[in-house]
Amino acid sequence: MAISKWKSGLLAGLSVLALAAQANAGEVRVTVAEYSSKTGPYFQEVEKAFEAANPGIDVKFEVVPWDVLLQKLTTDITAGTNADLSIIGTRWLIDFVQQDVAEPLDSYITPDFKGRFIDTFLSPSIMDGKTYGLPIAASARAMYYNKELLEKAGVANPPATWAELKDAAAKIKALGGENYGYGLQGKEIETDVYYYYAMWSQGSEILDKDGSSGLDSAGAIEAAKLYKSLIDEGLTQPGVTSYAREDVQNLFKQGKVGMMITAPFLSNQIKEEAPNLKYGVAAIPAGPTGARGTYGVTDSIVMFKNSKNKDEAWKLLDFLFQTDWRAKFTQGEGFLPVNKEEAKMDYYVNNADLAAFTALLPDARFAPVIPGWEEIAQITSDAMQKVYLGEGDPEALLKEAAAKADGILKK
Amino acid sequence: MHNRALPYLLTLPSLILAAVVIFWPVVDLIQIATHDVSRFGQLRDFNGVANFSALVADPDFIKALLRTGVWTAAVVGGALLVSIPVAVILNTDFYGRSVARVIVMLPWAVSLTMTAIVWRWALNGESGMLNSALRGLGLADQNIQWLASAATAFPMQIMIGILVTVPFTTTIFLGGLSSIPDDLYEAAALEGAGPVQQFKRITFPLLKPFVNIAIVLNTIYVFNSFPIIWVMTQGGPANSTDILVTHLYKLAFRVGKLGEASAVSLVMLAILLVFTAIYIRLAMRGERA
């Protein structure tokens, strides 16, 4: 017994050594997020094509589900076993830069290379004048609406303002049956973002001009009251705090929800899973002053400072950001194009759904680049869940959340 | 005369291995917990008990701590109450016993995460199996939003916890029951003892050591159990179903406070150590008496 334990101990020790010795010359390891079932096969193809074109470089992609990506990166970096390149949420980039684990890419970037990108999407990856990441995925949010439900309810055009949305939702509710006007997300990732759509339309921002939390502003409180009134009047699906984004999307695909706000990839899902659903994509509803905002998101691919094969890694980046490979990735996953040449392709120009998203880009807000942002987002989500559950007055809950957020901002 | 050092020498290899596997991480944890730590685990300044006092000041931590007590007691207790009769029944000879044993063991064969995912679907408010079953049976005329608030979500999670703990517990009890000689029951029956008396006077007392082991092992296991709560609610809405492990996970990997997360994990370790030590002493004393 003791002997076999020794053996396994030795084996464990050896495998630790093996891990440490993993960075062979000419090897590039890349951690990539699994966006859908198409991500893995896409990167396998890239690996084959790149290795054929660059003999001597061995590429290894590690495909990791989104939910555990940050956890994996945290543990890998702590243990010093991180890959050479990794996809990260751009909103995490500031932590990577402050902790000095991300390598600035400026020495590699030629003006020609930089010219491949649409500025809106490249700029979130630039900090202190240095480019720390390249946008590998970009997305924005717009409002999907069920044409058939709206028609049945006697609503001619998709609602352009929140007042119209409320009105349309009431008419859909009046149809009876299991039809819900507005699909409201109240659980898990981006629960806070679902609330910002309403908040931005009231002219409030996540951060006030003085850098403090905007959650206690009049617009933010108004937005929370709006969502609460939608819930109270039965204009959303019941039990919003048990609905993650995917759950609301499923309701929409089943044709039970009149309107919901989400990302372009829902179009791809509908094409595959509910091809008969008649839907349209419109702008996010505006507030009384006409203000509106959508959430812009990019994911960046970064190079780690401790990478031993930076030149090889850069070659791979250069390869990845060619128009054809980009187009294949973007179209498969249902993202927005980040390359200028790619955006001119027929696929994007003639796509009404995507046009609605790109039209919203001037109103796009990206997650604020501040340390502790994840914690503030968590505080906001918690506060909104309490509002949705009716566990207190929206105004009081938001003021409490703003105070907590300010405490983090001051650090 | 025996060499007094011999037993220690013989256990030394496994002690060293245990030290490497157990103490090394704990020492590491203590280091992280007593320092100001960066998001990626680089230690900065020593800050003593600052991480611990931050925890105590956090109402969410205190609530999670209390909730972990409720969760552990309810799941371990519930599993015990269900498992004893199940084991006694499975120990009797009846037609189809082996099939019944397999069915009881099945939840054990499925990964905990899978079980939790299936239940998350089953408890879906709109298209969940449980709601359609309840409505089909006429027990509910409206969909119940099981996971929308802690009042319904947490009891469901406890129930699922019990369900997945029963197979292991039953196995322990079946082993215990098979160690009780049949002669005892025959003798008791001759003296005129009924089934209830036989259970109270023979089965339960002889099963007691096995009950104790089941309580200790299950407590350690359930106290640290992550998948059920994480998959179904992620401790939400608004942290109202958080237990210590899910709280720890959020602290470490959502918010990036590795120092406080390590402190939580040390608190958990301490609670389990104290519990196990006290319980084993009590149980042993009972046995000696």
Interface residues (C-beta under 8 A of the other chain):
Chain A: M1 A2 K5 W6 G9 L70 Q71 T74 I77 T78 A79 D95 Q99 V101 E178 G186 K187 E188 Q237 P238 G239 V240 T241 S242 Y243 D247 N250 L251 Q254 K256 E374 E375 Q378 D382 A383 Q385 K386 Y388 L389 E391
Chain B: P13 S14 L17 V20 S38 R39 F40 G41 Q42 N124 G125 E126 S127 N143 Q145 W146 L147 A148 S149 A153 T233 Q234 G236 P237 A238 N239 K250 A252 F253 R254 V255 G256 L258
